[in-house]
Amino acid sequence: MLPISIQPAAALKAFLEQEFENKVEITELPDACGTGAFEVKAGDKLIHSKLTMGHGKCTSDEELDAILEELHKIIG
């Protein structure tokens, strides 16, 4: 499992790319507060977005599980 304590975007990106290879896209986004906003996409489907969907930083097992569940539904 992803070491949540070191996370946001860079660690999440490395973890998801290892799990799903090139089938997932993680994009870090600039935000005014500098809080590390990012989006996770599978194909054209947006799975997670701190800025546009109001999701968190993915610092809990629940948030990570929600992303993984969606990715498994789409990618398999």
N, C-alpha and C positions, 0 to 999 in steps of 0.2 A: 504494500500500500504506500501511497505517497506520504512522505514526511511532512505533514500539515504545518508543523511549526516553522519550516523554512520557506514555505510556499510563496505566495501568489504566482504571477504570470510565468516567470522563467522556469520554476520547478514544475508547474502544471504543464507547460508546453513540453518540457523534456519527458515527463511521465506519459502524457497522451501520445506523443510522437512514437515513443517506444511501444506503447500498447497497440496503437492503430496505424503505425507507419505513416504513409503519406495520405491517408484517408481523412485526416482531420486537420483543420487550420486554426491556429491560435494567433490572434493579432493583438499586440499591445497597442492601446489607444492613448493619445494625449488627453489629459483632463486637467481642468483648472486647479483642482486641489492637489494634484500630484499623488493620488492614492493608488496608482497602479491599475487603471482600468484596462480590461481586455475582453475579447470576444472569442468564443469557441464555435466553429462551424464544421458541419459535415456536409460536403457538397455545397448546395445553396441554402441549406437549412441552418439558421442561427439557433444554437443550443443554449448558449449562456452569454449574457452581456450585462456587465455592471452598469453601463451608462444607459442603454436603451431599453433594457428589460427589468432593471432594478434589482438584479441579482447581487449577491455579496461577492467578497473577495475569494471565495472558495477556500475558506480556512477551517471548515468543519467536515467531518466525515459525511454528514448529510448532504452538504452542497456537492461534494465530490461524487457521492453515490448518484445524485440526480443527474449530473453530467454523464457519468458512465452509463447509466440506465438508458438515457436518450441516445447516446452514441451506439450502444449495442442494438437498440431498436432499428436504427438507420443503417448501420454498417454490418451488423451481425456479429 
